[in-house]
Amino acid sequence: MIQSSLYTEGRAEGRAEGEARGRLEAERELCTAFAAKHHPAVFERVRLQIETCEDLTRLKEWALAASDLDDSEFLKLLGA
């Protein structure tokens, strides 16, 4: 079977998109876990924001900051 370049390109694009989605979901899960662990009192106020964030860099920033900030600072960082 001969594969066209369009098929090959489409397949590569689909794979790259799937990998990007996987990285985003993994970062959301990590950020959610850190926020829940370090900020249980305010977690429900930020959960939806974390679950809907599409910015990988922002999610990493939030995850890393979760253990360093108090609840009010964490809420301020997330704009909640």
N, CA, C and O atoms as a Maestro MAE file, in Angstrom:
{
 s_m_m2io_version
 :::
 2.0.0
}

f_m_ct {
 s_m_title
 :::
 protein
 m_atom[320] {
  # First column is atom index #
  i_m_mmod_type
  r_m_x_coord
  r_m_y_coord
  r_m_z_coord
  i_m_residue_number
  s_m_chain_name
  s_m_pdb_residue_name
  s_m_pdb_atom_name
  i_m_atomic_number
  :::
  1 25 0.849 -1.177 0.000 1 A "MET " " N  " 7
  2 3 0.000 0.000 0.000 1 A "MET " " CA " 6
  3 2 0.894 1.240 0.000 1 A "MET " " C  " 6
  4 15 1.820 1.351 0.804 1 A "MET " " O  " 8
  5 25 0.611 2.145 -0.889 2 A "ILE " " N  " 7
  6 3 1.359 3.388 -0.977 2 A "ILE " " CA " 6
  7 2 0.666 4.434 -0.113 2 A "ILE " " C  " 6
  8 15 -0.537 4.661 -0.238 2 A "ILE " " O  " 8
  9 25 1.435 5.062 0.758 3 A "GLN " " N  " 7
  10 3 0.865 6.091 1.627 3 A "GLN " " CA " 6
  11 2 1.193 7.458 1.055 3 A "GLN " " C  " 6
  12 15 2.341 7.743 0.713 3 A "GLN " " O  " 8
  13 25 0.192 8.284 0.956 4 A "SER " " N  " 7
  14 3 0.406 9.625 0.432 4 A "SER " " CA " 6
  15 2 1.077 10.503 1.477 4 A "SER " " C  " 6
  16 15 1.048 10.212 2.673 4 A "SER " " O  " 8
  17 25 1.684 11.590 0.996 5 A "SER " " N  " 7
  18 3 2.325 12.512 1.935 5 A "SER " " CA " 6
  19 2 1.282 13.181 2.821 5 A "SER " " C  " 6
  20 15 1.575 13.511 3.970 5 A "SER " " O  " 8
  21 25 0.062 13.389 2.308 6 A "LEU " " N  " 7
  22 3 -1.002 13.977 3.125 6 A "LEU " " CA " 6
  23 2 -1.361 13.057 4.292 6 A "LEU " " C  " 6
  24 15 -1.570 13.514 5.416 6 A "LEU " " O  " 8
  25 25 -1.427 11.776 4.012 7 A "TYR " " N  " 7
  26 3 -1.728 10.801 5.061 7 A "TYR " " CA " 6
  27 2 -0.630 10.823 6.119 7 A "TYR " " C  " 6
  28 15 -0.912 10.854 7.317 7 A "TYR " " O  " 8
  29 25 0.619 10.806 5.668 8 A "THR " " N  " 7
  30 3 1.750 10.803 6.587 8 A "THR " " CA " 6
  31 2 1.791 12.077 7.415 8 A "THR " " C  " 6
  32 15 2.012 12.028 8.625 8 A "THR " " O  " 8
  33 25 1.579 13.224 6.764 9 A "GLU " " N  " 7
  34 3 1.564 14.495 7.483 9 A "GLU " " CA " 6
  35 2 0.416 14.556 8.479 9 A "GLU " " C  " 6
  36 15 0.593 14.999 9.613 9 A "GLU " " O  " 8
  37 25 -0.744 14.116 8.058 10 A "GLY " " N  " 7
  38 3 -1.909 14.114 8.949 10 A "GLY " " CA " 6
  39 2 -1.699 13.233 10.154 10 A "GLY " " C  " 6
  40 15 -2.080 13.579 11.272 10 A "GLY " " O  " 8
  41 25 -1.096 12.105 9.917 11 A "ARG " " N  " 7
  42 3 -0.827 11.185 11.016 11 A "ARG " " CA " 6
  43 2 0.176 11.787 12.004 11 A "ARG " " C  " 6
  44 15 -0.004 11.669 13.216 11 A "ARG " " O  " 8
  45 25 1.230 12.430 11.494 12 A "ALA " " N  " 7
  46 3 2.233 13.066 12.359 12 A "ALA " " CA " 6
  47 2 1.620 14.217 13.144 12 A "ALA " " C  " 6
  48 15 1.910 14.392 14.327 12 A "ALA " " O  " 8
  49 25 0.768 15.004 12.482 13 A "GLU " " N  " 7
  50 3 0.103 16.108 13.178 13 A "GLU " " CA " 6
  51 2 -0.816 15.586 14.267 13 A "GLU " " C  " 6
  52 15 -0.869 16.147 15.362 13 A "GLU " " O  " 8
  53 25 -1.529 14.529 13.977 14 A "GLY " " N  " 7
  54 3 -2.411 13.928 14.977 14 A "GLY " " CA " 6
  55 2 -1.641 13.402 16.173 14 A "GLY " " C  " 6
  56 15 -2.071 13.554 17.317 14 A "GLY " " O  " 8
  57 25 -0.510 12.788 15.905 15 A "ARG " " N  " 7
  58 3 0.322 12.268 16.988 15 A "ARG " " CA " 6
  59 2 0.858 13.412 17.848 15 A "ARG " " C  " 6
  60 15 0.839 13.331 19.076 15 A "ARG " " O  " 8
  61 25 1.337 14.479 17.200 16 A "ALA " " N  " 7
  62 3 1.866 15.632 17.945 16 A "ALA " " CA " 6
  63 2 0.772 16.278 18.786 16 A "ALA " " C  " 6
  64 15 1.006 16.669 19.929 16 A "ALA " " O  " 8
  65 25 -0.420 16.387 18.214 17 A "GLU " " N  " 7
  66 3 -1.542 16.968 18.958 17 A "GLU " " CA " 6
  67 2 -1.903 16.102 20.158 17 A "GLU " " C  " 6
  68 15 -2.187 16.617 21.239 17 A "GLU " " O  " 8
  69 25 -1.890 14.803 19.968 18 A "GLY " " N  " 7
  70 3 -2.180 13.894 21.072 18 A "GLY " " CA " 6
  71 2 -1.151 13.975 22.180 18 A "GLY " " C  " 6
  72 15 -1.494 13.928 23.361 18 A "GLY " " O  " 8
  73 25 0.113 14.097 21.798 19 A "GLU " " N  " 7
  74 3 1.172 14.231 22.793 19 A "GLU " " CA " 6
  75 2 1.025 15.543 23.568 19 A "GLU " " C  " 6
  76 15 1.208 15.571 24.785 19 A "GLU " " O  " 8
  77 25 0.696 16.623 22.865 20 A "ALA " " N  " 7
  78 3 0.498 17.919 23.527 20 A "ALA " " CA " 6
  79 2 -0.673 17.846 24.501 20 A "ALA " " C  " 6
  80 15 -0.591 18.363 25.615 20 A "ALA " " O  " 8
  81 25 -1.764 17.204 24.083 21 A "ARG " " N  " 7
  82 3 -2.921 17.030 24.969 21 A "ARG " " CA " 6
  83 2 -2.537 16.236 26.201 21 A "ARG " " C  " 6
  84 15 -2.960 16.551 27.313 21 A "ARG " " O  " 8
  85 25 -1.731 15.201 25.998 22 A "GLY " " N  " 7
  86 3 -1.284 14.379 27.124 22 A "GLY " " CA " 6
  87 2 -0.448 15.170 28.112 22 A "GLY " " C  " 6
  88 15 -0.616 15.032 29.323 22 A "GLY " " O  " 8
  89 25 0.457 16.003 27.598 23 A "ARG " " N  " 7
  90 3 1.280 16.841 28.489 23 A "ARG " " CA " 6
  91 2 0.408 17.817 29.271 23 A "ARG " " C  " 6
  92 15 0.616 18.032 30.465 23 A "ARG " " O  " 8
  93 25 -0.574 18.408 28.580 24 A "LEU " " N  " 7
  94 3 -1.468 19.353 29.237 24 A "LEU " " CA " 6
  95 2 -2.265 18.663 30.342 24 A "LEU " " C  " 6
  96 15 -2.388 19.197 31.445 24 A "LEU " " O  " 8
  97 25 -2.797 17.496 30.056 25 A "GLU " " N  " 7
  98 3 -3.565 16.764 31.065 25 A "GLU " " CA " 6
  99 2 -2.685 16.363 32.251 25 A "GLU " " C  " 6
  100 15 -3.125 16.430 33.398 25 A "GLU " " O  " 8
  101 25 -1.464 15.954 31.985 26 A "ALA " " N  " 7
  102 3 -0.552 15.571 33.065 26 A "ALA " " CA " 6
  103 2 -0.242 16.781 33.949 26 A "ALA " " C  " 6
  104 15 -0.205 16.664 35.173 26 A "ALA " " O  " 8
  105 25 -0.023 17.929 33.335 27 A "GLU " " N  " 7
  106 3 0.281 19.132 34.110 27 A "GLU " " CA " 6
  107 2 -0.940 19.569 34.915 27 A "GLU " " C  " 6
  108 15 -0.800 20.023 36.051 27 A "GLU " " O  " 8
  109 25 -2.128 19.439 34.344 28 A "ARG " " N  " 7
  110 3 -3.357 19.753 35.097 28 A "ARG " " CA " 6
  111 2 -3.486 18.852 36.311 28 A "ARG " " C  " 6
  112 15 -3.802 19.319 37.405 28 A "ARG " " O  " 8
  113 25 -3.243 17.561 36.122 29 A "GLU " " N  " 7
  114 3 -3.349 16.611 37.230 29 A "GLU " " CA " 6
  115 2 -2.351 16.946 38.339 29 A "GLU " " C  " 6
  116 15 -2.692 16.902 39.521 29 A "GLU " " O  " 8
  117 25 -1.126 17.278 37.954 30 A "LEU " " N  " 7
  118 3 -0.111 17.634 38.938 30 A "LEU " " CA " 6
  119 2 -0.491 18.906 39.681 30 A "LEU " " C  " 6
  120 15 -0.392 18.965 40.906 30 A "LEU " " O  " 8
  121 25 -0.922 19.918 38.947 31 A "CYS " " N  " 7
  122 3 -1.319 21.183 39.555 31 A "CYS " " CA " 6
  123 2 -2.507 20.969 40.494 31 A "CYS " " C  " 6
  124 15 -2.541 21.522 41.593 31 A "CYS " " O  " 8
  125 25 -3.464 20.176 40.065 32 A "THR " " N  " 7
  126 3 -4.632 19.873 40.891 32 A "THR " " CA " 6
  127 2 -4.205 19.173 42.182 32 A "THR " " C  " 6
  128 15 -4.683 19.511 43.265 32 A "THR " " O  " 8
  129 25 -3.309 18.205 42.062 33 A "ALA " " N  " 7
  130 3 -2.855 17.469 43.247 33 A "ALA " " CA " 6
  131 2 -2.124 18.385 44.226 33 A "ALA " " C  " 6
  132 15 -2.357 18.320 45.433 33 A "ALA " " O  " 8
  133 25 -1.234 19.246 43.702 34 A "PHE " " N  " 7
  134 3 -0.504 20.162 44.581 34 A "PHE " " CA " 6
  135 2 -1.440 21.166 45.240 34 A "PHE " " C  " 6
  136 15 -1.311 21.453 46.430 34 A "PHE " " O  " 8
  137 25 -2.378 21.698 44.471 35 A "ALA " " N  " 7
  138 3 -3.318 22.670 45.031 35 A "ALA " " CA " 6
  139 2 -4.180 22.026 46.115 35 A "ALA " " C  " 6
  140 15 -4.410 22.624 47.166 35 A "ALA " " O  " 8
  141 25 -4.651 20.820 45.862 36 A "ALA " " N  " 7
  142 3 -5.480 20.123 46.849 36 A "ALA " " CA " 6
  143 2 -4.688 19.807 48.116 36 A "ALA " " C  " 6
  144 15 -5.209 19.915 49.226 36 A "ALA " " O  " 8
  145 25 -3.425 19.416 47.943 37 A "LYS " " N  " 7
  146 3 -2.600 19.061 49.100 37 A "LYS " " CA " 6
  147 2 -2.225 20.282 49.935 37 A "LYS " " C  " 6
  148 15 -2.327 20.250 51.161 37 A "LYS " " O  " 8
  149 25 -1.796 21.347 49.283 38 A "HIS " " N  " 7
  150 3 -1.275 22.507 50.004 38 A "HIS " " CA " 6
  151 2 -2.325 23.567 50.328 38 A "HIS " " C  " 6
  152 15 -2.087 24.440 51.163 38 A "HIS " " O  " 8
  153 25 -3.479 23.497 49.678 39 A "HIS " " N  " 7
  154 3 -4.520 24.516 49.882 39 A "HIS " " CA " 6
  155 2 -5.918 23.889 49.964 39 A "HIS " " C  " 6
  156 15 -6.819 24.285 49.225 39 A "HIS " " O  " 8
  157 25 -6.096 22.926 50.849 40 A "PRO " " N  " 7
  158 3 -7.400 22.253 50.916 40 A "PRO " " CA " 6
  159 2 -8.549 23.193 51.271 40 A "PRO " " C  " 6
  160 15 -9.682 22.967 50.845 40 A "PRO " " O  " 8
  161 25 -8.278 24.232 52.038 41 A "ALA " " N  " 7
  162 3 -9.344 25.146 52.468 41 A "ALA " " CA " 6
  163 2 -9.900 25.980 51.312 41 A "ALA " " C  " 6
  164 15 -11.054 26.406 51.353 41 A "ALA " " O  " 8
  165 25 -9.091 26.211 50.296 42 A "VAL " " N  " 7
  166 3 -9.542 27.058 49.172 42 A "VAL " " CA " 6
  167 2 -9.553 26.306 47.848 42 A "VAL " " C  " 6
  168 15 -9.804 26.898 46.798 42 A "VAL " " O  " 8
  169 25 -9.283 25.011 47.891 43 A "PHE " " N  " 7
  170 3 -9.150 24.241 46.656 43 A "PHE " " CA " 6
  171 2 -10.377 24.333 45.757 43 A "PHE " " C  " 6
  172 15 -10.243 24.496 44.544 43 A "PHE " " O  " 8
  173 25 -11.559 24.232 46.329 44 A "GLU " " N  " 7
  174 3 -12.775 24.270 45.498 44 A "GLU " " CA " 6
  175 2 -12.926 25.596 44.750 44 A "GLU " " C  " 6
  176 15 -13.582 25.652 43.710 44 A "GLU " " O  " 8
  177 25 -12.329 26.645 45.268 45 A "ARG " " N  " 7
  178 3 -12.403 27.958 44.617 45 A "ARG " " CA " 6
  179 2 -11.515 28.027 43.371 45 A "ARG " " C  " 6
  180 15 -11.744 28.866 42.499 45 A "ARG " " O  " 8
  181 25 -10.514 27.162 43.279 46 A "VAL " " N  " 7
  182 3 -9.594 27.206 42.140 46 A "VAL " " CA " 6
  183 2 -9.664 25.968 41.246 46 A "VAL " " C  " 6
  184 15 -9.057 25.945 40.175 46 A "VAL " " O  " 8
  185 25 -10.379 24.965 41.665 47 A "ARG " " N  " 7
  186 3 -10.418 23.706 40.912 47 A "ARG " " CA " 6
  187 2 -10.829 23.903 39.459 47 A "ARG " " C  " 6
  188 15 -10.139 23.421 38.561 47 A "ARG " " O  " 8
  189 25 -11.919 24.589 39.207 48 A "LEU " " N  " 7
  190 3 -12.402 24.766 37.840 48 A "LEU " " CA " 6
  191 2 -11.401 25.535 36.989 48 A "LEU " " C  " 6
  192 15 -11.218 25.230 35.810 48 A "LEU " " O  " 8
  193 25 -10.761 26.519 37.579 49 A "GLN " " N  " 7
  194 3 -9.772 27.303 36.845 49 A "GLN " " CA " 6
  195 2 -8.600 26.420 36.408 49 A "GLN " " C  " 6
  196 15 -8.114 26.545 35.284 49 A "GLN " " O  " 8
  197 25 -8.157 25.546 37.277 50 A "ILE " " N  " 7
  198 3 -7.067 24.631 36.943 50 A "ILE " " CA " 6
  199 2 -7.532 23.640 35.876 50 A "ILE " " C  " 6
  200 15 -6.821 23.401 34.900 50 A "ILE " " O  " 8
  201 25 -8.711 23.069 36.057 51 A "GLU " " N  " 7
  202 3 -9.216 22.051 35.142 51 A "GLU " " CA " 6
  203 2 -9.485 22.575 33.738 51 A "GLU " " C  " 6
  204 15 -9.514 21.795 32.786 51 A "GLU " " O  " 8
  205 25 -9.681 23.871 33.595 52 A "THR " " N  " 7
  206 3 -9.980 24.434 32.277 52 A "THR " " CA " 6
  207 2 -8.814 25.219 31.672 52 A "THR " " C  " 6
  208 15 -8.920 25.719 30.552 52 A "THR " " O  " 8
  209 25 -7.722 25.328 32.393 53 A "CYS " " N  " 7
  210 3 -6.567 26.082 31.895 53 A "CYS " " CA " 6
  211 2 -5.939 25.344 30.711 53 A "CYS " " C  " 6
  212 15 -5.715 24.135 30.774 53 A "CYS " " O  " 8
  213 25 -5.660 26.068 29.646 54 A "GLU " " N  " 7
  214 3 -5.044 25.518 28.442 54 A "GLU " " CA " 6
  215 2 -3.585 25.935 28.299 54 A "GLU " " C  " 6
  216 15 -2.950 25.621 27.292 54 A "GLU " " O  " 8
  217 25 -3.047 26.635 29.287 55 A "ASP " " N  " 7
  218 3 -1.689 27.182 29.225 55 A "ASP " " CA " 6
  219 2 -0.743 26.320 30.060 55 A "ASP " " C  " 6
  220 15 -0.776 26.357 31.290 55 A "ASP " " O  " 8
  221 25 0.090 25.554 29.383 56 A "LEU " " N  " 7
  222 3 1.007 24.642 30.059 56 A "LEU " " CA " 6
  223 2 1.967 25.383 30.983 56 A "LEU " " C  " 6
  224 15 2.251 24.916 32.086 56 A "LEU " " O  " 8
  225 25 2.458 26.511 30.548 57 A "THR " " N  " 7
  226 3 3.390 27.302 31.358 57 A "THR " " CA " 6
  227 2 2.733 27.809 32.625 57 A "THR " " C  " 6
  228 15 3.331 27.770 33.701 57 A "THR " " O  " 8
  229 25 1.511 28.281 32.501 58 A "ARG " " N  " 7
  230 3 0.778 28.776 33.675 58 A "ARG " " CA " 6
  231 2 0.523 27.648 34.666 58 A "ARG " " C  " 6
  232 15 0.694 27.832 35.871 58 A "ARG " " O  " 8
  233 25 0.116 26.483 34.170 59 A "LEU " " N  " 7
  234 3 -0.134 25.343 35.056 59 A "LEU " " CA " 6
  235 2 1.130 24.959 35.821 59 A "LEU " " C  " 6
  236 15 1.068 24.663 37.015 59 A "LEU " " O  " 8
  237 25 2.272 24.963 35.142 60 A "LYS " " N  " 7
  238 3 3.533 24.662 35.818 60 A "LYS " " CA " 6
  239 2 3.832 25.695 36.896 60 A "LYS " " C  " 6
  240 15 4.256 25.348 37.999 60 A "LYS " " O  " 8
  241 25 3.607 26.966 36.572 61 A "GLU " " N  " 7
  242 3 3.836 28.041 37.540 61 A "GLU " " CA " 6
  243 2 2.964 27.836 38.775 61 A "GLU " " C  " 6
  244 15 3.446 27.939 39.903 61 A "GLU " " O  " 8
  245 25 1.702 27.550 38.565 62 A "TRP " " N  " 7
  246 3 0.783 27.342 39.686 62 A "TRP " " CA " 6
  247 2 1.196 26.134 40.522 62 A "TRP " " C  " 6
  248 15 1.180 26.192 41.751 62 A "TRP " " O  " 8
  249 25 1.566 25.043 39.855 63 A "ALA " " N  " 7
  250 3 1.957 23.831 40.582 63 A "ALA " " CA " 6
  251 2 3.182 24.088 41.450 63 A "ALA " " C  " 6
  252 15 3.229 23.676 42.608 63 A "ALA " " O  " 8
  253 25 4.166 24.768 40.884 64 A "LEU " " N  " 7
  254 3 5.388 25.044 41.642 64 A "LEU " " CA " 6
  255 2 5.142 26.015 42.794 64 A "LEU " " C  " 6
  256 15 5.772 25.902 43.846 64 A "LEU " " O  " 8
  257 25 4.242 26.953 42.604 65 A "ALA " " N  " 7
  258 3 3.961 27.957 43.637 65 A "ALA " " CA " 6
  259 2 3.094 27.403 44.764 65 A "ALA " " C  " 6
  260 15 3.104 27.944 45.869 65 A "ALA " " O  " 8
  261 25 2.358 26.354 44.506 66 A "ALA " " N  " 7
  262 3 1.402 25.840 45.487 66 A "ALA " " CA " 6
  263 2 2.036 25.550 46.836 66 A "ALA " " C  " 6
  264 15 1.419 25.799 47.872 66 A "ALA " " O  " 8
  265 25 3.242 25.034 46.844 67 A "SER " " N  " 7
  266 3 3.863 24.685 48.128 67 A "SER " " CA " 6
  267 2 4.552 25.870 48.801 67 A "SER " " C  " 6
  268 15 4.926 25.787 49.971 67 A "SER " " O  " 8
  269 25 4.721 26.961 48.074 68 A "ASP " " N  " 7
  270 3 5.442 28.111 48.619 68 A "ASP " " CA " 6
  271 2 4.542 29.235 49.131 68 A "ASP " " C  " 6
  272 15 4.989 30.078 49.909 68 A "ASP " " O  " 8
  273 25 3.296 29.256 48.707 69 A "LEU " " N  " 7
  274 3 2.405 30.372 49.024 69 A "LEU " " CA " 6
  275 2 1.366 29.986 50.055 69 A "LEU " " C  " 6
  276 15 0.988 28.820 50.163 69 A "LEU " " O  " 8
  277 25 0.900 30.975 50.817 70 A "ASP " " N  " 7
  278 3 -0.231 30.708 51.709 70 A "ASP " " CA " 6
  279 2 -1.510 30.789 50.867 70 A "ASP " " C  " 6
  280 15 -1.465 31.142 49.689 70 A "ASP " " O  " 8
  281 25 -2.632 30.463 51.478 71 A "ASP " " N  " 7
  282 3 -3.895 30.404 50.728 71 A "ASP " " CA " 6
  283 2 -4.211 31.710 50.005 71 A "ASP " " C  " 6
  284 15 -4.568 31.692 48.827 71 A "ASP " " O  " 8
  285 25 -4.084 32.835 50.692 72 A "SER " " N  " 7
  286 3 -4.452 34.112 50.067 72 A "SER " " CA " 6
  287 2 -3.524 34.456 48.900 72 A "SER " " C  " 6
  288 15 -3.975 34.977 47.880 72 A "SER " " O  " 8
  289 25 -2.238 34.168 49.047 73 A "GLU " " N  " 7
  290 3 -1.295 34.426 47.956 73 A "GLU " " CA " 6
  291 2 -1.569 33.505 46.760 73 A "GLU " " C  " 6
  292 15 -1.471 33.923 45.606 73 A "GLU " " O  " 8
  293 25 -1.912 32.255 47.055 74 A "PHE " " N  " 7
  294 3 -2.224 31.310 45.986 74 A "PHE " " CA " 6
  295 2 -3.472 31.742 45.238 74 A "PHE " " C  " 6
  296 15 -3.503 31.705 44.008 74 A "PHE " " O  " 8
  297 25 -4.499 32.150 45.969 75 A "LEU " " N  " 7
  298 3 -5.713 32.646 45.317 75 A "LEU " " CA " 6
  299 2 -5.420 33.863 44.456 75 A "LEU " " C  " 6
  300 15 -5.950 33.990 43.352 75 A "LEU " " O  " 8
  301 25 -4.593 34.740 44.951 76 A "LYS " " N  " 7
  302 3 -4.236 35.950 44.190 76 A "LYS " " CA " 6
  303 2 -3.492 35.565 42.913 76 A "LYS " " C  " 6
  304 15 -3.768 36.126 41.852 76 A "LYS " " O  " 8
  305 25 -2.552 34.619 42.994 77 A "LEU " " N  " 7
  306 3 -1.814 34.183 41.829 77 A "LEU " " CA " 6
  307 2 -2.749 33.627 40.754 77 A "LEU " " C  " 6
  308 15 -2.550 33.870 39.564 77 A "LEU " " O  " 8
  309 25 -3.762 32.884 41.180 78 A "LEU " " N  " 7
  310 3 -4.705 32.309 40.235 78 A "LEU " " CA " 6
  311 2 -5.817 33.263 39.846 78 A "LEU " " C  " 6
  312 15 -6.657 32.943 39.005 78 A "LEU " " O  " 8
  313 25 -5.820 34.435 40.458 79 A "GLY " " N  " 7
  314 3 -6.852 35.428 40.139 79 A "GLY " " CA " 6
  315 2 -8.218 35.050 40.662 79 A "GLY " " C  " 6
  316 15 -9.241 35.458 40.111 79 A "GLY " " O  " 8
  317 25 -8.233 34.273 41.722 80 A "ALA " " N  " 7
  318 3 -9.513 33.825 42.292 80 A "ALA " " CA " 6
  319 2 -9.909 34.657 43.492 80 A "ALA " " C  " 6
  320 15 -10.957 34.416 44.091 80 A "ALA " " O  " 8
  :::
 }
 m_bond[319] {
  # First column is bond index #
  i_m_from
  i_m_to
  i_m_order
  :::
  1 1 2 1
  2 2 3 1
  3 3 4 2
  4 3 5 1
  5 5 6 1
  6 6 7 1
  7 7 8 2
  8 7 9 1
  9 9 10 1
  10 10 11 1
  11 11 12 2
  12 11 13 1
  13 13 14 1
  14 14 15 1
  15 15 16 2
  16 15 17 1
  17 17 18 1
  18 18 19 1
  19 19 20 2
  20 19 21 1
  21 21 22 1
  22 22 23 1
  23 23 24 2
  24 23 25 1
  25 25 26 1
  26 26 27 1
  27 27 28 2
  28 27 29 1
  29 29 30 1
  30 30 31 1
  31 31 32 2
  32 31 33 1
  33 33 34 1
  34 34 35 1
  35 35 36 2
  36 35 37 1
  37 37 38 1
  38 38 39 1
  39 39 40 2
  40 39 41 1
  41 41 42 1
  42 42 43 1
  43 43 44 2
  44 43 45 1
  45 45 46 1
  46 46 47 1
  47 47 48 2
  48 47 49 1
  49 49 50 1
  50 50 51 1
  51 51 52 2
  52 51 53 1
  53 53 54 1
  54 54 55 1
  55 55 56 2
  56 55 57 1
  57 57 58 1
  58 58 59 1
  59 59 60 2
  60 59 61 1
  61 61 62 1
  62 62 63 1
  63 63 64 2
  64 63 65 1
  65 65 66 1
  66 66 67 1
  67 67 68 2
  68 67 69 1
  69 69 70 1
  70 70 71 1
  71 71 72 2
  72 71 73 1
  73 73 74 1
  74 74 75 1
  75 75 76 2
  76 75 77 1
  77 77 78 1
  78 78 79 1
  79 79 80 2
  80 79 81 1
  81 81 82 1
  82 82 83 1
  83 83 84 2
  84 83 85 1
  85 85 86 1
  86 86 87 1
  87 87 88 2
  88 87 89 1
  89 89 90 1
  90 90 91 1
  91 91 92 2
  92 91 93 1
  93 93 94 1
  94 94 95 1
  95 95 96 2
  96 95 97 1
  97 97 98 1
  98 98 99 1
  99 99 100 2
  100 99 101 1
  101 101 102 1
  102 102 103 1
  103 103 104 2
  104 103 105 1
  105 105 106 1
  106 106 107 1
  107 107 108 2
  108 107 109 1
  109 109 110 1
  110 110 111 1
  111 111 112 2
  112 111 113 1
  113 113 114 1
  114 114 115 1
  115 115 116 2
  116 115 117 1
  117 117 118 1
  118 118 119 1
  119 119 120 2
  120 119 121 1
  121 121 122 1
  122 122 123 1
  123 123 124 2
  124 123 125 1
  125 125 126 1
  126 126 127 1
  127 127 128 2
  128 127 129 1
  129 129 130 1
  130 130 131 1
  131 131 132 2
  132 131 133 1
  133 133 134 1
  134 134 135 1
  135 135 136 2
  136 135 137 1
  137 137 138 1
  138 138 139 1
  139 139 140 2
  140 139 141 1
  141 141 142 1
  142 142 143 1
  143 143 144 2
  144 143 145 1
  145 145 146 1
  146 146 147 1
  147 147 148 2
  148 147 149 1
  149 149 150 1
  150 150 151 1
  151 151 152 2
  152 151 153 1
  153 153 154 1
  154 154 155 1
  155 155 156 2
  156 155 157 1
  157 157 158 1
  158 158 159 1
  159 159 160 2
  160 159 161 1
  161 161 162 1
  162 162 163 1
  163 163 164 2
  164 163 165 1
  165 165 166 1
  166 166 167 1
  167 167 168 2
  168 167 169 1
  169 169 170 1
  170 170 171 1
  171 171 172 2
  172 171 173 1
  173 173 174 1
  174 174 175 1
  175 175 176 2
  176 175 177 1
  177 177 178 1
  178 178 179 1
  179 179 180 2
  180 179 181 1
  181 181 182 1
  182 182 183 1
  183 183 184 2
  184 183 185 1
  185 185 186 1
  186 186 187 1
  187 187 188 2
  188 187 189 1
  189 189 190 1
  190 190 191 1
  191 191 192 2
  192 191 193 1
  193 193 194 1
  194 194 195 1
  195 195 196 2
  196 195 197 1
  197 197 198 1
  198 198 199 1
  199 199 200 2
  200 199 201 1
  201 201 202 1
  202 202 203 1
  203 203 204 2
  204 203 205 1
  205 205 206 1
  206 206 207 1
  207 207 208 2
  208 207 209 1
  209 209 210 1
  210 210 211 1
  211 211 212 2
  212 211 213 1
  213 213 214 1
  214 214 215 1
  215 215 216 2
  216 215 217 1
  217 217 218 1
  218 218 219 1
  219 219 220 2
  220 219 221 1
  221 221 222 1
  222 222 223 1
  223 223 224 2
  224 223 225 1
  225 225 226 1
  226 226 227 1
  227 227 228 2
  228 227 229 1
  229 229 230 1
  230 230 231 1
  231 231 232 2
  232 231 233 1
  233 233 234 1
  234 234 235 1
  235 235 236 2
  236 235 237 1
  237 237 238 1
  238 238 239 1
  239 239 240 2
  240 239 241 1
  241 241 242 1
  242 242 243 1
  243 243 244 2
  244 243 245 1
  245 245 246 1
  246 246 247 1
  247 247 248 2
  248 247 249 1
  249 249 250 1
  250 250 251 1
  251 251 252 2
  252 251 253 1
  253 253 254 1
  254 254 255 1
  255 255 256 2
  256 255 257 1
  257 257 258 1
  258 258 259 1
  259 259 260 2
  260 259 261 1
  261 261 262 1
  262 262 263 1
  263 263 264 2
  264 263 265 1
  265 265 266 1
  266 266 267 1
  267 267 268 2
  268 267 269 1
  269 269 270 1
  270 270 271 1
  271 271 272 2
  272 271 273 1
  273 273 274 1
  274 274 275 1
  275 275 276 2
  276 275 277 1
  277 277 278 1
  278 278 279 1
  279 279 280 2
  280 279 281 1
  281 281 282 1
  282 282 283 1
  283 283 284 2
  284 283 285 1
  285 285 286 1
  286 286 287 1
  287 287 288 2
  288 287 289 1
  289 289 290 1
  290 290 291 1
  291 291 292 2
  292 291 293 1
  293 293 294 1
  294 294 295 1
  295 295 296 2
  296 295 297 1
  297 297 298 1
  298 298 299 1
  299 299 300 2
  300 299 301 1
  301 301 302 1
  302 302 303 1
  303 303 304 2
  304 303 305 1
  305 305 306 1
  306 306 307 1
  307 307 308 2
  308 307 309 1
  309 309 310 1
  310 310 311 1
  311 311 312 2
  312 311 313 1
  313 313 314 1
  314 314 315 1
  315 315 316 2
  316 315 317 1
  317 317 318 1
  318 318 319 1
  319 319 320 2
  :::
 }
}
